[in-house]
Amino acid sequence: MATSVLRGLASIQAIVGGVPTNISAWGNGILPQSQEVSLDWEEKKVMDAAGFTAGKRATDANKKQTFTFRPTSDTLAHAKSATVFLAPYAKITWATTDAADLAGDWCLESGSKIEIKNDDYASYTLTCIQYLDNTQNASMTTAPS
């Protein structure tokens, strides 16, 4: 049987209940199932003296990502111990990816989901956001002290 190598998204570093965790430590890593990334921004219209749109400004530009993977590991116990929810607004670092535009620090959004089935693999879905402005992204991915 032919096999394929899924490349990218090799490491997720984040916080689980205040404790740092690294999903790449699962031994065999993660088995990506799907990834969807969208570019979004707030639109501000610039009006001229006659009230017509003379231009537009994009503010709060960001990328939103939904990533589903299978928690895999060298042992079943190891995979189960790592299948936990991350803390709200946890910083997620996509450390290795073939798409350079997807690497870097992201902020966990609500909507993460763990799905466990009796007759199929478990799946874990993360939703996160990365702001295009570096200063804003650093602020949003830094826990307040």
A tleap script that builds the chain and sets N, CA, C and O, in Angstrom:
source leaprc.protein.ff14SB
mol = sequence {
  NMET ALA THR SER VAL LEU ARG GLY LEU ALA
  SER ILE GLN ALA ILE VAL GLY GLY VAL PRO
  THR ASN ILE SER ALA TRP GLY ASN GLY ILE
  LEU PRO GLN SER GLN GLU VAL SER LEU ASP
  TRP GLU GLU LYS LYS VAL MET ASP ALA ALA
  GLY PHE THR ALA GLY LYS ARG ALA THR ASP
  ALA ASN LYS LYS GLN THR PHE THR PHE ARG
  PRO THR SER ASP THR LEU ALA HIE ALA LYS
  SER ALA THR VAL PHE LEU ALA PRO TYR ALA
  LYS ILE THR TRP ALA THR THR ASP ALA ALA
  ASP LEU ALA GLY ASP TRP CYS LEU GLU SER
  GLY SER LYS ILE GLU ILE LYS ASN ASP ASP
  TYR ALA SER TYR THR LEU THR CYS ILE GLN
  TYR LEU ASP ASN THR GLN ASN ALA SER MET
  THR THR ALA PRO CSER
}
set mol.1.N position { 0.844 -1.172 0.000 }
set mol.1.CA position { 0.000 0.000 0.000 }
set mol.1.C position { 0.893 1.240 0.000 }
set mol.1.O position { 1.844 1.330 0.776 }
set mol.2.N position { 0.582 2.184 -0.867 }
set mol.2.CA position { 1.352 3.423 -0.932 }
set mol.2.C position { 1.027 4.296 0.269 }
set mol.2.O position { -0.097 4.288 0.771 }
set mol.3.N position { 2.006 5.038 0.717 }
set mol.3.CA position { 1.790 5.970 1.827 }
set mol.3.C position { 2.144 7.365 1.367 }
set mol.3.O position { 2.914 7.545 0.424 }
set mol.4.N position { 1.589 8.331 2.025 }
set mol.4.CA position { 1.915 9.720 1.714 }
set mol.4.C position { 2.435 10.377 2.976 }
set mol.4.O position { 2.072 9.986 4.086 }
set mol.5.N position { 3.278 11.365 2.805 }
set mol.5.CA position { 3.818 12.115 3.927 }
set mol.5.C position { 3.121 13.459 3.965 }
set mol.5.O position { 3.229 14.250 3.028 }
set mol.6.N position { 2.408 13.719 5.047 }
set mol.6.CA position { 1.757 15.019 5.225 }
set mol.6.C position { 2.746 15.946 5.893 }
set mol.6.O position { 3.169 15.694 7.022 }
set mol.7.N position { 3.120 17.008 5.218 }
set mol.7.CA position { 4.148 17.895 5.739 }
set mol.7.C position { 3.538 19.169 6.277 }
set mol.7.O position { 2.458 19.581 5.853 }
set mol.8.N position { 4.241 19.797 7.223 }
set mol.8.CA position { 3.798 21.054 7.794 }
set mol.8.C position { 3.072 20.852 9.101 }
set mol.8.O position { 2.776 19.723 9.492 }
set mol.9.N position { 2.787 21.951 9.775 }
set mol.9.CA position { 2.053 21.940 11.033 }
set mol.9.C position { 2.604 20.912 11.996 }
set mol.9.O position { 1.859 20.117 12.570 }
set mol.10.N position { 3.908 20.932 12.168 }
set mol.10.CA position { 4.548 19.875 12.942 }
set mol.10.C position { 4.563 20.123 14.433 }
set mol.10.O position { 4.757 19.187 15.210 }
set mol.11.N position { 4.364 21.349 14.849 }
set mol.11.CA position { 4.478 21.619 16.277 }
set mol.11.C position { 3.496 22.690 16.699 }
set mol.11.O position { 3.422 23.760 16.095 }
set mol.12.N position { 2.745 22.391 17.745 }
set mol.12.CA position { 1.850 23.377 18.340 }
set mol.12.C position { 2.288 23.544 19.780 }
set mol.12.O position { 2.251 22.586 20.553 }
set mol.13.N position { 2.701 24.741 20.151 }
set mol.13.CA position { 3.119 24.995 21.520 }
set mol.13.C position { 2.091 25.918 22.143 }
set mol.13.O position { 1.821 26.997 21.614 }
set mol.14.N position { 1.516 25.502 23.264 }
set mol.14.CA position { 0.447 26.298 23.855 }
set mol.14.C position { 0.375 26.061 25.353 }
set mol.14.O position { 1.271 25.459 25.945 }
set mol.15.N position { -0.698 26.540 25.955 }
set mol.15.CA position { -0.896 26.447 27.394 }
set mol.15.C position { -2.149 25.616 27.675 }
set mol.15.O position { -3.206 25.862 27.095 }
set mol.16.N position { -2.029 24.651 28.549 }
set mol.16.CA position { -3.172 23.866 29.004 }
set mol.16.C position { -3.319 24.141 30.488 }
set mol.16.O position { -2.489 23.709 31.288 }
set mol.17.N position { -4.371 24.856 30.858 }
set mol.17.CA position { -4.597 25.144 32.269 }
set mol.17.C position { -3.411 25.796 32.951 }
set mol.17.O position { -3.122 25.498 34.110 }
set mol.18.N position { -2.718 26.681 32.248 }
set mol.18.CA position { -1.574 27.386 32.815 }
set mol.18.C position { -0.261 26.631 32.691 }
set mol.18.O position { 0.784 27.156 33.076 }
set mol.19.N position { -0.287 25.418 32.168 }
set mol.19.CA position { 0.927 24.608 32.034 }
set mol.19.C position { 1.319 24.537 30.564 }
set mol.19.O position { 0.495 24.162 29.730 }
set mol.20.N position { 2.574 24.891 30.223 }
set mol.20.CA position { 2.993 24.812 28.827 }
set mol.20.C position { 2.886 23.374 28.307 }
set mol.20.O position { 3.182 22.419 29.026 }
set mol.21.N position { 2.470 23.240 27.085 }
set mol.21.CA position { 2.418 21.922 26.457 }
set mol.21.C position { 2.908 22.041 25.027 }
set mol.21.O position { 2.844 23.115 24.428 }
set mol.22.N position { 3.386 20.963 24.492 }
set mol.22.CA position { 3.895 20.943 23.133 }
set mol.22.C position { 3.321 19.710 22.459 }
set mol.22.O position { 3.716 18.589 22.779 }
set mol.23.N position { 2.404 19.900 21.543 }
set mol.23.CA position { 1.709 18.773 20.938 }
set mol.23.C position { 2.652 17.914 20.107 }
set mol.23.O position { 2.374 16.733 19.900 }
set mol.24.N position { 3.761 18.471 19.625 }
set mol.24.CA position { 4.702 17.660 18.858 }
set mol.24.C position { 5.342 16.584 19.728 }
set mol.24.O position { 5.959 15.657 19.203 }
set mol.25.N position { 5.207 16.690 21.051 }
set mol.25.CA position { 5.772 15.692 21.960 }
set mol.25.C position { 4.943 14.416 22.003 }
set mol.25.O position { 5.224 13.529 22.809 }
set mol.26.N position { 3.940 14.308 21.162 }
set mol.26.CA position { 3.092 13.120 21.146 }
set mol.26.C position { 3.779 11.929 20.509 }
set mol.26.O position { 3.117 10.925 20.247 }
set mol.27.N position { 5.049 11.993 20.254 }
set mol.27.CA position { 5.759 10.866 19.648 }
set mol.27.C position { 5.663 10.916 18.143 }
set mol.27.O position { 6.545 11.464 17.481 }
set mol.28.N position { 4.602 10.352 17.593 }
set mol.28.CA position { 4.418 10.363 16.150 }
set mol.28.C position { 3.836 11.682 15.659 }
set mol.28.O position { 3.633 11.863 14.458 }
set mol.29.N position { 3.571 12.593 16.568 }
set mol.29.CA position { 3.095 13.920 16.193 }
set mol.29.C position { 1.601 13.961 15.990 }
set mol.29.O position { 0.843 13.299 16.699 }
set mol.30.N position { 1.187 14.741 15.020 }
set mol.30.CA position { -0.231 14.921 14.744 }
set mol.30.C position { -0.506 14.525 13.306 }
set mol.30.O position { 0.345 14.687 12.431 }
set mol.31.N position { -1.680 14.013 13.074 }
set mol.31.CA position { -2.074 13.609 11.733 }
set mol.31.C position { -3.111 14.609 11.227 }
set mol.31.O position { -4.287 14.506 11.575 }
set mol.32.N position { -2.684 15.582 10.404 }
set mol.32.CA position { -3.611 16.612 9.939 }
set mol.32.C position { -4.759 16.013 9.127 }
set mol.32.O position { -4.550 15.128 8.298 }
set mol.33.N position { -5.966 16.503 9.373 }
set mol.33.CA position { -7.146 16.073 8.638 }
set mol.33.C position { -7.639 17.171 7.713 }
set mol.33.O position { -7.942 16.918 6.547 }
set mol.34.N position { -7.722 18.394 8.232 }
set mol.34.CA position { -8.151 19.508 7.391 }
set mol.34.C position { -7.667 20.814 8.004 }
set mol.34.O position { -7.444 20.913 9.211 }
set mol.35.N position { -7.513 21.792 7.158 }
set mol.35.CA position { -7.091 23.114 7.595 }
set mol.35.C position { -7.757 24.136 6.683 }
set mol.35.O position { -7.716 24.026 5.457 }
set mol.36.N position { -8.366 25.122 7.306 }
set mol.36.CA position { -9.016 26.184 6.539 }
set mol.36.C position { -8.572 27.510 7.136 }
set mol.36.O position { -8.701 27.726 8.341 }
set mol.37.N position { -8.055 28.391 6.302 }
set mol.37.CA position { -7.591 29.701 6.755 }
set mol.37.C position { -8.264 30.766 5.906 }
set mol.37.O position { -8.292 30.668 4.679 }
set mol.38.N position { -8.807 31.786 6.565 }
set mol.38.CA position { -9.435 32.882 5.830 }
set mol.38.C position { -8.827 34.209 6.266 }
set mol.38.O position { -8.415 34.369 7.416 }
set mol.39.N position { -8.776 35.149 5.343 }
set mol.39.CA position { -8.274 36.495 5.606 }
set mol.39.C position { -9.480 37.405 5.812 }
set mol.39.O position { -10.430 37.379 5.029 }
set mol.40.N position { -9.433 38.217 6.883 }
set mol.40.CA position { -10.578 39.050 7.225 }
set mol.40.C position { -10.076 40.410 7.706 }
set mol.40.O position { -8.934 40.529 8.152 }
set mol.41.N position { -10.921 41.430 7.619 }
set mol.41.CA position { -10.586 42.755 8.141 }
set mol.41.C position { -11.860 43.564 8.299 }
set mol.41.O position { -12.903 43.234 7.734 }
set mol.42.N position { -11.752 44.629 9.078 }
set mol.42.CA position { -12.841 45.601 9.215 }
set mol.42.C position { -12.645 46.646 8.130 }
set mol.42.O position { -11.532 47.120 7.902 }
set mol.43.N position { -13.730 47.000 7.467 }
set mol.43.CA position { -13.655 47.972 6.383 }
set mol.43.C position { -14.128 49.342 6.854 }
set mol.43.O position { -15.218 49.477 7.411 }
set mol.44.N position { -13.308 50.343 6.629 }
set mol.44.CA position { -13.666 51.731 6.924 }
set mol.44.C position { -13.710 52.491 5.596 }
set mol.44.O position { -12.716 52.550 4.872 }
set mol.45.N position { -14.864 53.066 5.288 }
set mol.45.CA position { -14.996 53.842 4.055 }
set mol.45.C position { -14.582 55.285 4.304 }
set mol.45.O position { -14.913 55.872 5.334 }
set mol.46.N position { -13.855 55.845 3.350 }
set mol.46.CA position { -13.465 57.251 3.385 }
set mol.46.C position { -14.364 57.980 2.390 }
set mol.46.O position { -14.353 57.692 1.193 }
set mol.47.N position { -15.133 58.919 2.903 }
set mol.47.CA position { -16.106 59.614 2.070 }
set mol.47.C position { -15.558 60.965 1.603 }
set mol.47.O position { -14.794 61.611 2.321 }
set mol.48.N position { -15.951 61.389 0.396 }
set mol.48.CA position { -15.556 62.709 -0.082 }
set mol.48.C position { -16.606 63.739 0.361 }
set mol.48.O position { -17.569 63.399 1.049 }
set mol.49.N position { -16.408 64.989 -0.040 }
set mol.49.CA position { -17.291 66.073 0.396 }
set mol.49.C position { -18.725 65.890 -0.090 }
set mol.49.O position { -19.659 66.398 0.531 }
set mol.50.N position { -18.907 65.174 -1.190 }
set mol.50.CA position { -20.248 64.960 -1.740 }
set mol.50.C position { -20.925 63.725 -1.130 }
set mol.50.O position { -22.071 63.424 -1.464 }
set mol.51.N position { -20.235 63.019 -0.251 }
set mol.51.CA position { -20.810 61.841 0.395 }
set mol.51.C position { -20.589 60.538 -0.355 }
set mol.51.O position { -21.204 59.521 -0.032 }
set mol.52.N position { -19.708 60.562 -1.363 }
set mol.52.CA position { -19.399 59.353 -2.107 }
set mol.52.C position { -18.163 58.674 -1.510 }
set mol.52.O position { -17.312 59.318 -0.896 }
set mol.53.N position { -18.093 57.371 -1.706 }
set mol.53.CA position { -16.918 56.635 -1.241 }
set mol.53.C position { -15.718 57.029 -2.079 }
set mol.53.O position { -15.709 56.839 -3.295 }
set mol.54.N position { -14.706 57.578 -1.426 }
set mol.54.CA position { -13.495 58.007 -2.121 }
set mol.54.C position { -12.353 57.016 -1.911 }
set mol.54.O position { -11.348 57.061 -2.621 }
set mol.55.N position { -12.507 56.141 -0.957 }
set mol.55.CA position { -11.471 55.154 -0.675 }
set mol.55.C position { -11.910 54.239 0.455 }
set mol.55.O position { -12.951 54.446 1.080 }
set mol.56.N position { -11.112 53.244 0.698 }
set mol.56.CA position { -11.402 52.301 1.775 }
set mol.56.C position { -10.123 52.007 2.542 }
set mol.56.O position { -9.025 51.993 1.985 }
set mol.57.N position { -10.299 51.773 3.841 }
set mol.57.CA position { -9.164 51.388 4.697 }
set mol.57.C position { -9.491 50.067 5.366 }
set mol.57.O position { -10.608 49.852 5.835 }
set mol.58.N position { -8.517 49.201 5.404 }
set mol.58.CA position { -8.670 47.924 6.105 }
set mol.58.C position { -8.039 48.062 7.484 }
set mol.58.O position { -6.868 48.420 7.603 }
set mol.59.N position { -8.817 47.778 8.528 }
set mol.59.CA position { -8.290 47.807 9.886 }
set mol.59.C position { -8.529 46.450 10.540 }
set mol.59.O position { -9.395 45.689 10.110 }
set mol.60.N position { -7.770 46.161 11.560 }
set mol.60.CA position { -7.907 44.919 12.324 }
set mol.60.C position { -7.786 43.682 11.427 }
set mol.60.O position { -8.480 42.686 11.632 }
set mol.61.N position { -6.896 43.761 10.432 }
set mol.61.CA position { -6.717 42.639 9.503 }
set mol.61.C position { -6.182 41.420 10.247 }
set mol.61.O position { -5.293 41.527 11.092 }
set mol.62.N position { -6.750 40.245 9.908 }
set mol.62.CA position { -6.347 39.025 10.600 }
set mol.62.C position { -6.598 37.808 9.731 }
set mol.62.O position { -7.342 37.848 8.751 }
set mol.63.N position { -5.942 36.716 10.130 }
set mol.63.CA position { -6.173 35.416 9.502 }
set mol.63.C position { -6.820 34.524 10.550 }
set mol.63.O position { -6.331 34.434 11.676 }
set mol.64.N position { -7.906 33.871 10.192 }
set mol.64.CA position { -8.562 32.922 11.086 }
set mol.64.C position { -8.344 31.522 10.528 }
set mol.64.O position { -8.474 31.284 9.328 }
set mol.65.N position { -8.012 30.608 11.423 }
set mol.65.CA position { -7.661 29.259 11.012 }
set mol.65.C position { -8.467 28.237 11.819 }
set mol.65.O position { -8.590 28.344 13.039 }
set mol.66.N position { -8.997 27.271 11.125 }
set mol.66.CA position { -9.611 26.117 11.773 }
set mol.66.C position { -8.832 24.901 11.308 }
set mol.66.O position { -8.722 24.641 10.110 }
set mol.67.N position { -8.293 24.158 12.265 }
set mol.67.CA position { -7.402 23.042 11.974 }
set mol.67.C position { -7.900 21.806 12.711 }
set mol.67.O position { -8.063 21.834 13.931 }
set mol.68.N position { -8.139 20.737 11.989 }
set mol.68.CA position { -8.583 19.488 12.596 }
set mol.68.C position { -7.490 18.445 12.418 }
set mol.68.O position { -6.944 18.284 11.326 }
set mol.69.N position { -7.177 17.741 13.495 }
set mol.69.CA position { -6.156 16.706 13.426 }
set mol.69.C position { -6.533 15.527 14.310 }
set mol.69.O position { -7.416 15.623 15.163 }
set mol.70.N position { -5.857 14.432 14.090 }
set mol.70.CA position { -6.031 13.249 14.932 }
set mol.70.C position { -4.914 13.230 15.962 }
set mol.70.O position { -3.743 13.356 15.603 }
set mol.71.N position { -5.255 13.076 17.228 }
set mol.71.CA position { -4.203 12.928 18.227 }
set mol.71.C position { -3.599 11.532 18.124 }
set mol.71.O position { -4.260 10.536 18.418 }
set mol.72.N position { -2.345 11.469 17.707 }
set mol.72.CA position { -1.659 10.192 17.580 }
set mol.72.C position { -0.449 10.192 18.486 }
set mol.72.O position { 0.008 11.249 18.921 }
set mol.73.N position { 0.065 9.027 18.770 }
set mol.73.CA position { 1.199 8.948 19.675 }
set mol.73.C position { 1.843 7.582 19.592 }
set mol.73.O position { 1.390 6.703 18.860 }
set mol.74.N position { 2.925 7.420 20.370 }
set mol.74.CA position { 3.585 6.130 20.438 }
set mol.74.C position { 2.771 5.142 21.266 }
set mol.74.O position { 2.904 3.931 21.090 }
set mol.75.N position { 1.929 5.648 22.171 }
set mol.75.CA position { 1.061 4.781 22.971 }
set mol.75.C position { -0.320 5.416 23.079 }
set mol.75.O position { -0.459 6.634 22.967 }
set mol.76.N position { -1.327 4.601 23.295 }
set mol.76.CA position { -2.677 5.095 23.467 }
set mol.76.C position { -2.773 5.978 24.708 }
set mol.76.O position { -3.435 7.016 24.681 }
set mol.77.N position { -2.120 5.574 25.788 }
set mol.77.CA position { -2.166 6.357 27.031 }
set mol.77.C position { -1.585 7.745 26.821 }
set mol.77.O position { -2.113 8.723 27.350 }
set mol.78.N position { -0.503 7.845 26.055 }
set mol.78.CA position { 0.137 9.138 25.785 }
set mol.78.C position { -0.806 10.035 24.991 }
set mol.78.O position { -0.926 11.224 25.289 }
set mol.79.N position { -1.480 9.473 23.978 }
set mol.79.CA position { -2.413 10.259 23.174 }
set mol.79.C position { -3.576 10.740 24.031 }
set mol.79.O position { -3.995 11.892 23.916 }
set mol.80.N position { -4.100 9.870 24.890 }
set mol.80.CA position { -5.221 10.260 25.753 }
set mol.80.C position { -4.831 11.361 26.713 }
set mol.80.O position { -5.619 12.274 26.959 }
set mol.81.N position { -3.621 11.294 27.264 }
set mol.81.CA position { -3.199 12.303 28.242 }
set mol.81.C position { -3.001 13.664 27.595 }
set mol.81.O position { -3.084 14.687 28.275 }
set mol.82.N position { -2.741 13.694 26.298 }
set mol.82.CA position { -2.504 14.961 25.597 }
set mol.82.C position { -3.768 15.531 24.966 }
set mol.82.O position { -3.769 16.677 24.516 }
set mol.83.N position { -4.841 14.749 24.926 }
set mol.83.CA position { -6.084 15.213 24.315 }
set mol.83.C position { -6.897 15.973 25.351 }
set mol.83.O position { -7.853 15.450 25.923 }
set mol.84.N position { -6.501 17.206 25.577 }
set mol.84.CA position { -7.152 18.075 26.561 }
set mol.84.C position { -7.380 19.437 25.922 }
set mol.84.O position { -6.698 19.807 24.966 }
set mol.85.N position { -8.334 20.172 26.451 }
set mol.85.CA position { -8.582 21.510 25.922 }
set mol.85.C position { -7.492 22.474 26.363 }
set mol.85.O position { -6.995 22.389 27.486 }
set mol.86.N position { -7.125 23.383 25.484 }
set mol.86.CA position { -6.181 24.438 25.809 }
set mol.86.C position { -6.921 25.543 26.546 }
set mol.86.O position { -8.143 25.657 26.442 }
set mol.87.N position { -6.182 26.354 27.287 }
set mol.87.CA position { -6.781 27.453 28.040 }
set mol.87.C position { -7.350 28.496 27.065 }
set mol.87.O position { -6.831 28.649 25.959 }
set mol.88.N position { -8.410 29.216 27.464 }
set mol.88.CA position { -8.956 30.266 26.602 }
set mol.88.C position { -7.874 31.276 26.200 }
set mol.88.O position { -7.076 31.708 27.032 }
set mol.89.N position { -7.860 31.635 24.956 }
set mol.89.CA position { -6.920 32.602 24.374 }
set mol.89.C position { -5.464 32.165 24.500 }
set mol.89.O position { -4.563 33.004 24.527 }
set mol.90.N position { -5.232 30.869 24.578 }
set mol.90.CA position { -3.857 30.365 24.660 }
set mol.90.C position { -3.068 30.777 23.425 }
set mol.90.O position { -3.613 30.871 22.326 }
set mol.91.N position { -1.794 31.018 23.621 }
set mol.91.CA position { -0.895 31.306 22.508 }
set mol.91.C position { -0.533 29.976 21.856 }
set mol.91.O position { -0.093 29.043 22.527 }
set mol.92.N position { -0.721 29.904 20.552 }
set mol.92.CA position { -0.375 28.707 19.788 }
set mol.92.C position { 0.698 29.105 18.786 }
set mol.92.O position { 0.494 30.017 17.985 }
set mol.93.N position { 1.831 28.432 18.827 }
set mol.93.CA position { 2.911 28.716 17.891 }
set mol.93.C position { 2.972 27.596 16.863 }
set mol.93.O position { 3.280 26.452 17.196 }
set mol.94.N position { 2.680 27.929 15.623 }
set mol.94.CA position { 2.833 26.969 14.537 }
set mol.94.C position { 4.298 27.060 14.132 }
set mol.94.O position { 4.688 27.941 13.367 }
set mol.95.N position { 5.098 26.143 14.651 }
set mol.95.CA position { 6.541 26.261 14.547 }
set mol.95.C position { 7.089 25.775 13.213 }
set mol.95.O position { 8.118 26.276 12.760 }
set mol.96.N position { 6.437 24.825 12.579 }
set mol.96.CA position { 6.946 24.278 11.327 }
set mol.96.C position { 5.788 24.133 10.368 }
set mol.96.O position { 4.806 23.449 10.657 }
set mol.97.N position { 5.906 24.769 9.245 }
set mol.97.CA position { 4.858 24.640 8.228 }
set mol.97.C position { 5.462 24.905 6.859 }
set mol.97.O position { 6.361 25.735 6.718 }
set mol.98.N position { 4.970 24.201 5.856 }
set mol.98.CA position { 5.442 24.431 4.491 }
set mol.98.C position { 4.949 25.767 3.948 }
set mol.98.O position { 5.574 26.344 3.058 }
set mol.99.N position { 3.832 26.261 4.478 }
set mol.99.CA position { 3.304 27.554 4.056 }
set mol.99.C position { 3.775 28.613 5.051 }
set mol.99.O position { 3.222 28.727 6.145 }
set mol.100.N position { 4.780 29.377 4.679 }
set mol.100.CA position { 5.391 30.340 5.607 }
set mol.100.C position { 4.373 31.340 6.144 }
set mol.100.O position { 4.531 31.838 7.258 }
set mol.101.N position { 3.338 31.642 5.376 }
set mol.101.CA position { 2.332 32.610 5.806 }
set mol.101.C position { 1.493 32.091 6.972 }
set mol.101.O position { 0.785 32.869 7.611 }
set mol.102.N position { 1.559 30.795 7.260 }
set mol.102.CA position { 0.785 30.217 8.349 }
set mol.102.C position { 1.621 30.001 9.612 }
set mol.102.O position { 1.068 29.657 10.657 }
set mol.103.N position { 2.915 30.190 9.540 }
set mol.103.CA position { 3.780 30.004 10.701 }
set mol.103.C position { 3.643 31.187 11.651 }
set mol.103.O position { 3.128 32.240 11.278 }
set mol.104.N position { 4.108 31.004 12.874 }
set mol.104.CA position { 4.131 32.095 13.838 }
set mol.104.C position { 3.141 31.907 14.971 }
set mol.104.O position { 2.588 30.823 15.159 }
set mol.105.N position { 2.926 32.972 15.721 }
set mol.105.CA position { 2.076 32.943 16.896 }
set mol.105.C position { 0.627 33.243 16.540 }
set mol.105.O position { 0.330 34.179 15.799 }
set mol.106.N position { -0.262 32.430 17.083 }
set mol.106.CA position { -1.696 32.567 16.889 }
set mol.106.C position { -2.349 32.595 18.266 }
set mol.106.O position { -1.747 32.156 19.246 }
set mol.107.N position { -3.568 33.104 18.348 }
set mol.107.CA position { -4.323 33.156 19.597 }
set mol.107.C position { -5.532 32.242 19.470 }
set mol.107.O position { -6.305 32.358 18.519 }
set mol.108.N position { -5.699 31.328 20.431 }
set mol.108.CA position { -6.819 30.402 20.409 }
set mol.108.C position { -8.134 31.153 20.563 }
set mol.108.O position { -8.267 32.009 21.438 }
set mol.109.N position { -9.094 30.836 19.724 }
set mol.109.CA position { -10.438 31.402 19.798 }
set mol.109.C position { -11.367 30.354 20.393 }
set mol.109.O position { -10.989 29.189 20.513 }
set mol.110.N position { -12.556 30.750 20.760 }
set mol.110.CA position { -13.519 29.766 21.255 }
set mol.110.C position { -13.961 28.875 20.106 }
set mol.110.O position { -13.865 29.255 18.939 }
set mol.111.N position { -14.437 27.713 20.440 }
set mol.111.CA position { -14.932 26.804 19.414 }
set mol.111.C position { -14.086 25.562 19.221 }
set mol.111.O position { -14.347 24.786 18.302 }
set mol.112.N position { -13.072 25.345 20.066 }
set mol.112.CA position { -12.295 24.112 19.959 }
set mol.112.C position { -13.198 22.927 20.248 }
set mol.112.O position { -14.148 23.031 21.025 }
set mol.113.N position { -12.896 21.802 19.618 }
set mol.113.CA position { -13.769 20.648 19.775 }
set mol.113.C position { -12.951 19.363 19.791 }
set mol.113.O position { -12.082 19.159 18.944 }
set mol.114.N position { -13.233 18.505 20.754 }
set mol.114.CA position { -12.676 17.156 20.795 }
set mol.114.C position { -13.829 16.207 20.501 }
set mol.114.O position { -14.871 16.261 21.154 }
set mol.115.N position { -13.639 15.348 19.524 }
set mol.115.CA position { -14.676 14.391 19.172 }
set mol.115.C position { -14.125 12.980 19.312 }
set mol.115.O position { -13.147 12.622 18.655 }
set mol.116.N position { -14.747 12.184 20.162 }
set mol.116.CA position { -14.322 10.813 20.389 }
set mol.116.C position { -15.456 9.892 19.963 }
set mol.116.O position { -16.596 10.041 20.402 }
set mol.117.N position { -15.123 8.941 19.104 }
set mol.117.CA position { -16.120 8.010 18.591 }
set mol.117.C position { -15.735 6.595 18.983 }
set mol.117.O position { -14.554 6.273 19.113 }
set mol.118.N position { -16.723 5.774 19.165 }
set mol.118.CA position { -16.472 4.386 19.533 }
set mol.118.C position { -15.853 3.599 18.388 }
set mol.118.O position { -15.072 2.677 18.621 }
set mol.119.N position { -16.200 3.960 17.136 }
set mol.119.CA position { -15.779 3.164 15.993 }
set mol.119.C position { -14.872 3.910 15.015 }
set mol.119.O position { -14.748 3.510 13.858 }
set mol.120.N position { -14.240 4.991 15.472 }
set mol.120.CA position { -13.386 5.762 14.574 }
set mol.120.C position { -12.335 6.500 15.398 }
set mol.120.O position { -12.370 6.481 16.628 }
set mol.121.N position { -11.412 7.141 14.714 }
set mol.121.CA position { -10.366 7.914 15.376 }
set mol.121.C position { -10.957 9.124 16.094 }
set mol.121.O position { -11.974 9.676 15.674 }
set mol.122.N position { -10.316 9.519 17.160 }
set mol.122.CA position { -10.667 10.778 17.810 }
set mol.122.C position { -10.184 11.923 16.925 }
set mol.122.O position { -9.242 11.762 16.149 }
set mol.123.N position { -10.830 13.073 17.046 }
set mol.123.CA position { -10.360 14.244 16.309 }
set mol.123.C position { -10.387 15.458 17.237 }
set mol.123.O position { -11.171 15.519 18.184 }
set mol.124.N position { -9.525 16.408 16.946 }
set mol.124.CA position { -9.377 17.618 17.745 }
set mol.124.C position { -9.396 18.779 16.765 }
set mol.124.O position { -8.619 18.801 15.811 }
set mol.125.N position { -10.277 19.742 16.994 }
set mol.125.CA position { -10.375 20.909 16.123 }
set mol.125.C position { -10.020 22.158 16.916 }
set mol.125.O position { -10.596 22.418 17.972 }
set mol.126.N position { -9.078 22.919 16.407 }
set mol.126.CA position { -8.661 24.193 17.011 }
set mol.126.C position { -9.079 25.328 16.094 }
set mol.126.O position { -8.983 25.216 14.872 }
set mol.127.N position { -9.540 26.418 16.683 }
set mol.127.CA position { -9.826 27.636 15.943 }
set mol.127.C position { -8.937 28.725 16.525 }
set mol.127.O position { -8.943 28.951 17.736 }
set mol.128.N position { -8.180 29.396 15.679 }
set mol.128.CA position { -7.260 30.423 16.187 }
set mol.128.C position { -7.168 31.585 15.211 }
set mol.128.O position { -7.598 31.493 14.061 }
set mol.129.N position { -6.595 32.681 15.699 }
set mol.129.CA position { -6.515 33.920 14.921 }
set mol.129.C position { -5.101 34.489 15.017 }
set mol.129.O position { -4.442 34.393 16.052 }
set mol.130.N position { -4.658 35.076 13.927 }
set mol.130.CA position { -3.365 35.762 13.879 }
set mol.130.C position { -3.599 37.130 13.232 }
set mol.130.O position { -4.153 37.221 12.136 }
set mol.131.N position { -3.173 38.187 13.920 }
set mol.131.CA position { -3.353 39.542 13.398 }
set mol.131.C position { -2.186 39.909 12.507 }
set mol.131.O position { -1.043 39.561 12.804 }
set mol.132.N position { -2.462 40.616 11.404 }
set mol.132.CA position { -1.415 40.975 10.454 }
set mol.132.C position { -0.480 42.047 10.984 }
set mol.132.O position { 0.686 42.100 10.592 }
set mol.133.N position { -0.976 42.906 11.873 }
set mol.133.CA position { -0.124 43.913 12.493 }
set mol.133.C position { 0.709 43.232 13.581 }
set mol.133.O position { 0.152 42.663 14.520 }
set mol.134.N position { 2.041 43.286 13.459 }
set mol.134.CA position { 2.927 42.580 14.384 }
set mol.134.C position { 2.758 43.022 15.833 }
set mol.134.O position { 2.786 42.192 16.741 }
set mol.135.N position { 2.583 44.325 16.055 }
set mol.135.CA position { 2.407 44.830 17.423 }
set mol.135.C position { 1.103 44.320 18.016 }
set mol.135.O position { 1.071 43.898 19.172 }
set mol.136.N position { 0.033 44.354 17.239 }
set mol.136.CA position { -1.258 43.870 17.704 }
set mol.136.C position { -1.188 42.367 17.984 }
set mol.136.O position { -1.713 41.901 18.996 }
set mol.137.N position { -0.543 41.609 17.096 }
set mol.137.CA position { -0.462 40.164 17.279 }
set mol.137.C position { 0.359 39.813 18.524 }
set mol.137.O position { 0.011 38.886 19.256 }
set mol.138.N position { 1.437 40.546 18.761 }
set mol.138.CA position { 2.242 40.296 19.962 }
set mol.138.C position { 1.430 40.578 21.223 }
set mol.138.O position { 1.526 39.842 22.205 }
set mol.139.N position { 0.635 41.641 21.195 }
set mol.139.CA position { -0.209 41.970 22.335 }
set mol.139.C position { -1.275 40.909 22.579 }
set mol.139.O position { -1.544 40.544 23.723 }
set mol.140.N position { -1.887 40.411 21.493 }
set mol.140.CA position { -2.976 39.451 21.626 }
set mol.140.C position { -2.494 38.049 21.997 }
set mol.140.O position { -3.281 37.237 22.483 }
set mol.141.N position { -1.212 37.754 21.775 }
set mol.141.CA position { -0.694 36.428 22.092 }
set mol.141.C position { 0.180 36.442 23.340 }
set mol.141.O position { 0.901 35.478 23.598 }
set mol.142.N position { 0.124 37.519 24.116 }
set mol.142.CA position { 0.875 37.629 25.373 }
set mol.142.C position { -0.112 37.640 26.524 }
set mol.142.O position { -1.011 38.480 26.571 }
set mol.143.N position { 0.053 36.715 27.446 }
set mol.143.CA position { -0.846 36.663 28.612 }
set mol.143.C position { -0.603 37.882 29.483 }
set mol.143.O position { 0.551 38.205 29.765 }
set mol.144.N position { -1.662 38.575 29.922 }
set mol.144.CA position { -1.476 39.734 30.791 }
set mol.144.C position { -0.939 39.287 32.141 }
set mol.144.O position { -1.268 38.207 32.632 }
set mol.145.N position { -0.108 40.138 32.732 }
set mol.145.CA position { 0.476 39.781 34.044 }
set mol.145.C position { -0.207 40.538 35.153 }
set mol.145.O position { 0.144 40.372 36.321 }
savepdb mol mol.pdb
quit
